Amino acid sequence: MRSLLLTLCLILPLSAAKNIHAYVCLCDNLHQGIAPVGAKIGNGLDPANNLYWGCSDGLAKYFQRSKKWKLLSTEKPKDSPILVTLTFQHQATKAKLIAHAYRGDRMEKCLEDFFTQCREGGKDDLAAFLGHNGLMDTQPEIPAPAAADDEASQAIVLGCLTDSYFPKHLKSLNTRPVLMTRSLMYPGSFLLHDAVEVWLKNGTPSQMREAAAKAYGKNQKISTKAARTIFTELK
């Protein structure tokens, strides 16, 4: 029996661990076309207090408080547009989330890196962008289109009206959007957290939309039905 199990282990392929790559350009009153927020949470050079990173609904704070994820490492690169990189591991599936906090004045670079990840990712990769919809006021360089036989990746784009700006670029990069928005909204990281839970179980975009709607409704104190209208119906 032992030899049989060993043989099966050698023959059967190991299932690849899933990876989520998250790109967050810090909220920045001075350098982004946003309705100004409080000075402290709108300082694009201060991740610890930033609306999209260090506040209660920010990525770092929200995922560190989650029982579903464990923080593995913290990196603070020097002389980089990235101020902090956190690596989390999902407790149940062992999937990893690598999250980058970009300076608020480096939106263009953040978007370029997000699109590059979309281009280079595979079927077990999810690229996520969260924050102000930088395509409204910047023009990042988009990678060359993917080859016809390139493995498709998937993407979540959380910001205002992302379905009006991102699809053509994602299509050229052979990236399937699984959660996008069709109205003005607040891109809290609770949305990414709950949508990823569905994605890790191989859920459909429709199921991810429903998870996001429930999370948004709870956070904003509106009905799930009303929250559902914020997110695009994707197949």
Secondary structure by P-SEA (a helix, b strand, c coil): caaaaaaaaaccccbbbbbbbbbbccccccccccccccccccccccccccccccccccaaaaaaacccccccbbbbbccccccbbbbbbcccccbbbbbbbccccaaaaaaaaaaaaaaaccccbbbbbbccccccccccccccccccccccccccccccccccccaaaaaaacbbbcccccccccccaaaaaaaaaaaaacccaaaaaaaaaaaaaaaacccaaaaaaaccccc
